[in-house]
Amino acid sequence: MSLFKEKKSFFGRLSEKIADAVMARAEVDEELMDDLEEILITSDIGMDTTMNVMARLRDRIKKEYITSPDGVTKALKGILTETVDKGQRQKLSDKTPLVIMMIGINGGGKTTTIGKLAHRLKAQGDKVMLAAADTFRAAAAEQLVIWGERNGINVIRHKEGADPSAVIFDAIQSAKAKNIDVLICDTAGRLQNKKNLMNELEKMNKVIAREFPEAERETLLVLDATTGKNAVSQAKEFGQVADVTGIVLTKLDGTAKGGIAITIADEFDMPIKFIGVGEGIEDLEEFDPETFIGGIFDE
């Protein structure tokens, strides 16, 4: 069974609210629409996304002649699933060699996610290497080394304060020499100065393009689901300085509302590729739209 299904209790209140709103109505009326709209807005689903979802729901009710509250629930579920489903973009590239740049603010679960992702890829049979390119935070490299030791994976690191691009350069040379399938690169998580962050990411990407042109590329943005609107702000900020190919939502372990996933998928058209559902090394799952939205509707 999916760990997400086991730990989806954070959706409990949302599921109950939708069920209560539907059961309280004998017919489809504007009061039901207003209730559903309020429920979505108060569940970390942003105003713009809620308005978009409700407009599509009203349109579907009209076109499909939906007259029962249960029919409205089914239609809402379908619309939310369509909103977060990005098709093939949802999947991490399975081509190798692959370089994954991990970005996100400090404290959002980035290093832990790298460790979990490395474990997952190694279990699939890939040869994995880590690059400790967050050289500005004292504990970053040490944390990555611990995850490397847990996974039996090499970590390329330099001393604190070193040039992140130099770490990437050395990691690429080592990865090529050892025929590594996937190179996962940790990066600095500072947002205080967008220009510096953009320049650093640009330098690292140039090194990868020059030294490893044959490699597939992914840039995954790690967001803490419990931070709600702050996660939306981070998606916007990082989206302006990096070519984000996917989102990893962390800390979906019983405390987050989870609606933030719908907002990010809608407002930024970013595919959510993985969700973190706990602290264990195996608590990282591929994002499945139907399973995720099913959690809202207690299925």
C-alpha positions as CSV (number, residue, x, y, z in Angstrom):
1,M,0.0,0.0,0.0
2,S,1.1,3.5,-0.7
3,L,2.6,5.3,2.3
4,F,0.7,8.3,1.3
5,K,-2.6,6.4,1.6
6,E,-1.6,5.3,5.1
7,K,-0.6,8.9,6.1
8,K,-3.3,10.9,4.4
9,S,-5.0,12.0,7.6
10,F,-4.1,15.6,7.0
11,F,-6.8,15.6,4.4
12,G,-9.4,14.3,6.9
13,R,-10.9,17.7,7.8
14,L,-11.1,18.7,4.1
15,S,-12.8,15.5,3.2
16,E,-15.2,15.8,6.1
17,K,-16.0,19.5,5.2
18,I,-16.8,18.5,1.5
19,A,-18.9,15.6,2.7
20,D,-20.8,17.7,5.2
21,A,-21.5,20.5,2.6
22,V,-22.8,17.9,0.1
23,M,-24.9,16.0,2.6
24,A,-26.5,19.2,3.8
25,R,-28.0,19.9,0.4
26,A,-30.8,18.1,-1.3
27,E,-30.1,19.8,-4.6
28,V,-27.4,21.7,-6.4
29,D,-27.8,25.4,-5.6
30,E,-25.7,28.5,-5.2
31,E,-25.4,27.9,-1.5
32,L,-23.6,24.6,-2.1
33,M,-21.3,26.3,-4.6
34,D,-20.5,29.0,-2.0
35,D,-19.8,26.4,0.7
36,L,-17.4,24.5,-1.6
37,E,-15.7,27.7,-2.6
38,E,-15.1,28.6,1.0
39,I,-13.8,25.1,1.8
40,L,-11.2,25.2,-0.9
41,I,-10.0,28.7,0.0
42,T,-9.5,27.7,3.7
43,S,-7.6,24.5,2.7
44,D,-4.4,26.2,1.4
45,I,-5.9,26.4,-2.2
46,G,-5.2,29.9,-3.3
47,M,-7.9,32.4,-4.3
48,D,-7.0,32.3,-8.0
49,T,-6.9,28.6,-8.2
50,T,-10.2,28.3,-6.3
51,M,-11.9,30.7,-8.7
52,N,-10.5,28.7,-11.6
53,V,-11.7,25.4,-10.2
54,M,-15.2,26.8,-9.3
55,A,-15.6,28.3,-12.7
56,R,-14.8,25.0,-14.3
57,L,-17.2,23.2,-11.9
58,R,-20.1,25.5,-12.7
59,D,-19.4,25.0,-16.4
60,R,-19.3,21.2,-16.0
61,I,-22.5,21.2,-14.0
62,K,-24.3,23.2,-16.7
63,K,-22.9,21.2,-19.7
64,E,-23.4,17.7,-18.1
65,Y,-26.8,18.6,-16.5
66,I,-25.5,17.6,-13.0
67,T,-28.4,17.8,-10.6
68,S,-27.3,15.9,-7.5
69,P,-24.8,16.9,-4.9
70,D,-23.0,13.6,-5.3
71,G,-22.6,14.4,-9.0
72,V,-21.0,17.7,-8.0
73,T,-18.6,15.9,-5.7
74,K,-17.6,13.6,-8.6
75,A,-17.2,16.5,-10.9
76,L,-15.1,18.5,-8.4
77,K,-12.8,15.4,-7.9
78,G,-12.3,15.2,-11.6
79,I,-11.4,18.9,-12.0
80,L,-8.9,18.8,-9.1
81,T,-7.3,15.7,-10.6
82,E,-7.0,17.3,-14.0
83,T,-5.5,20.4,-12.3
84,V,-2.6,18.5,-10.7
85,D,-2.1,16.0,-13.5
86,K,0.7,17.1,-15.8
87,G,1.0,13.8,-17.7
88,Q,4.5,12.7,-18.7
89,R,6.0,15.8,-17.1
90,Q,5.0,14.2,-13.8
91,K,7.7,11.5,-14.2
92,L,11.4,11.9,-13.4
93,S,13.5,11.4,-16.6
94,D,14.5,7.7,-16.9
95,K,17.3,8.6,-19.4
96,T,20.9,8.3,-18.2
97,P,23.3,9.9,-17.5
98,L,21.0,12.3,-15.6
99,V,22.0,15.4,-13.6
100,I,19.5,16.5,-11.0
101,M,19.9,20.0,-9.5
102,M,18.1,20.3,-6.2
103,I,17.0,23.8,-5.2
104,G,15.0,25.3,-2.4
105,I,15.4,27.3,0.8
106,N,17.3,26.0,3.8
107,G,15.0,24.1,6.2
108,G,12.6,22.9,3.6
109,G,13.8,19.4,3.6
110,K,16.2,19.6,0.6
111,T,19.1,17.6,2.0
112,T,16.8,14.9,3.4
113,T,15.0,14.7,0.1
114,I,18.3,14.2,-1.7
115,G,19.1,11.3,0.6
116,K,15.6,9.7,0.1
117,L,15.8,10.2,-3.7
118,A,19.3,8.7,-3.9
119,H,18.0,5.7,-1.9
120,R,15.1,5.3,-4.3
121,L,17.2,5.5,-7.4
122,K,19.8,3.1,-6.1
123,A,17.1,0.6,-5.2
124,Q,15.9,0.9,-8.9
125,G,19.4,-0.2,-10.0
126,D,21.0,3.2,-10.8
127,K,24.5,4.1,-9.9
128,V,24.2,7.3,-8.0
129,M,26.6,10.0,-6.8
130,L,26.0,13.2,-4.8
131,A,27.6,16.6,-5.1
132,A,27.7,18.9,-2.1
133,A,27.5,22.2,-3.9
134,D,25.9,24.1,-1.0
135,T,29.2,25.3,0.3
136,F,27.9,28.3,2.2
137,R,26.1,26.5,5.0
138,A,28.4,24.9,7.4
139,A,26.4,21.7,8.1
140,A,25.2,21.1,4.5
141,A,28.1,19.0,3.3
142,E,28.3,17.0,6.5
143,Q,24.6,16.2,6.3
144,L,25.0,15.1,2.7
145,V,27.9,12.9,3.7
146,I,25.8,11.2,6.4
147,W,23.1,10.4,3.8
148,G,25.8,9.2,1.4
149,E,27.1,6.8,4.1
150,R,23.6,5.6,4.8
151,N,23.0,4.8,1.1
152,G,26.5,3.6,0.4
153,I,26.9,6.4,-2.2
154,N,30.0,8.6,-2.9
155,V,29.7,12.3,-2.1
156,I,31.9,14.9,-3.8
157,R,32.6,17.8,-1.5
158,H,35.0,20.7,-1.1
159,K,35.8,22.8,1.9
160,E,33.3,25.3,3.3
161,G,33.1,28.5,1.2
162,A,34.4,26.9,-1.9
163,D,33.1,27.7,-5.4
164,P,29.9,25.6,-5.9
165,S,30.7,25.4,-9.6
166,A,34.1,23.8,-8.8
167,V,32.3,21.1,-6.8
168,I,30.0,20.5,-9.8
169,F,33.0,20.3,-12.1
170,D,34.8,17.7,-10.0
171,A,31.6,15.7,-9.5
172,I,31.0,15.5,-13.2
173,Q,34.6,14.3,-13.9
174,S,34.2,11.6,-11.2
175,A,30.7,10.7,-12.4
176,K,32.0,10.2,-16.0
177,A,35.0,8.2,-14.9
178,K,32.8,5.9,-12.8
179,N,30.0,5.6,-15.3
180,I,27.5,7.1,-12.8
181,D,23.9,7.0,-14.0
182,V,22.5,9.8,-11.8
183,L,24.4,12.8,-10.3
184,I,22.3,14.7,-7.7
185,C,23.6,18.1,-6.8
186,D,22.8,20.0,-3.6
187,T,22.7,23.8,-4.0
188,A,22.6,26.8,-1.7
189,G,19.2,27.7,-0.4
190,R,19.5,31.4,0.0
191,L,16.7,33.7,-1.3
192,Q,17.9,36.9,0.2
193,N,19.6,38.0,-3.0
194,K,18.0,36.7,-6.2
195,K,20.7,38.1,-8.4
196,N,23.5,36.2,-6.5
197,L,21.4,33.0,-6.5
198,M,20.6,33.3,-10.2
199,N,24.3,33.9,-11.0
200,E,25.4,30.8,-9.0
201,L,22.8,28.6,-10.6
202,E,23.7,29.9,-14.0
203,K,27.4,29.2,-13.4
204,M,26.7,25.7,-12.3
205,N,24.4,25.0,-15.3
206,K,27.1,26.3,-17.7
207,V,29.6,23.9,-16.2
208,I,27.1,21.0,-16.6
209,A,26.3,22.0,-20.2
210,R,30.0,22.3,-21.1
211,E,31.4,19.3,-19.2
212,F,28.4,16.9,-19.5
213,P,26.5,17.8,-22.6
214,E,25.2,14.3,-23.1
215,A,23.5,14.2,-19.7
216,E,19.7,14.6,-19.3
217,R,18.8,17.4,-16.9
218,E,16.3,17.9,-14.1
219,T,15.9,20.8,-11.7
220,L,13.7,19.9,-8.7
221,L,12.4,22.5,-6.4
222,V,11.9,21.2,-2.8
223,L,9.0,22.9,-1.0
224,D,7.8,22.4,2.6
225,A,4.0,21.7,2.3
226,T,3.4,22.9,5.9
227,T,4.4,26.5,5.1
228,G,1.3,27.1,3.0
229,K,1.4,30.5,1.2
230,N,5.2,30.7,1.8
231,A,5.6,27.7,-0.4
232,V,3.7,29.5,-3.2
233,S,6.0,32.5,-2.8
234,Q,9.1,30.3,-3.0
235,A,7.8,28.6,-6.2
236,K,7.4,32.0,-7.7
237,E,10.8,33.3,-6.6
238,F,12.7,30.2,-7.7
239,G,10.8,29.9,-10.9
240,Q,12.2,33.3,-11.8
241,V,15.8,32.2,-11.4
242,A,15.8,28.6,-12.5
243,D,14.2,26.4,-15.1
244,V,12.3,24.2,-12.7
245,T,11.3,20.9,-14.2
246,G,9.4,19.6,-11.1
247,I,8.4,20.0,-7.5
248,V,9.1,17.8,-4.5
249,L,6.6,18.5,-1.7
250,T,7.9,17.6,1.7
251,K,6.4,17.0,5.1
252,L,3.1,15.6,3.9
253,D,3.1,13.4,7.0
254,G,-0.1,14.3,8.8
255,T,0.3,18.0,9.6
256,A,-0.1,19.8,6.3
257,K,-3.4,20.7,4.6
258,G,-2.0,19.6,1.3
259,G,-4.1,21.9,-0.8
260,I,-0.9,23.8,-1.6
261,A,-0.1,21.1,-4.2
262,I,-3.2,22.1,-6.2
263,T,-2.3,25.8,-6.1
264,I,1.3,25.3,-7.3
265,A,0.3,22.9,-10.0
266,D,-2.3,25.4,-11.3
267,E,-0.7,28.8,-10.8
268,F,2.8,27.8,-12.0
269,D,2.0,24.9,-14.2
270,M,4.7,22.9,-12.4
271,P,4.5,19.1,-12.2
272,I,4.8,17.7,-8.7
273,K,7.1,14.7,-9.1
274,F,7.6,13.4,-5.6
275,I,6.0,13.8,-2.1
276,G,7.7,13.3,1.2
277,V,5.4,11.5,3.6
278,G,7.7,10.9,6.6
279,E,11.2,11.0,8.0
280,G,12.2,7.5,7.0
281,I,14.6,6.8,4.1
282,E,11.8,5.2,2.1
283,D,9.2,7.9,2.8
284,L,9.4,9.5,-0.6
285,E,6.8,8.6,-3.2
286,E,6.2,9.4,-6.9
287,F,3.3,11.8,-7.0
288,D,0.1,10.2,-8.3
289,P,-2.7,12.7,-9.1
290,E,-5.5,10.2,-8.6
291,T,-4.2,8.9,-5.3
292,F,-3.5,12.4,-4.0
293,I,-6.9,13.8,-4.9
294,G,-8.5,10.6,-3.8
295,G,-7.1,11.4,-0.4
296,I,-9.2,14.6,-0.3
297,F,-12.3,12.6,-1.0
298,D,-11.4,9.9,1.5
299,E,-10.9,7.2,-1.1
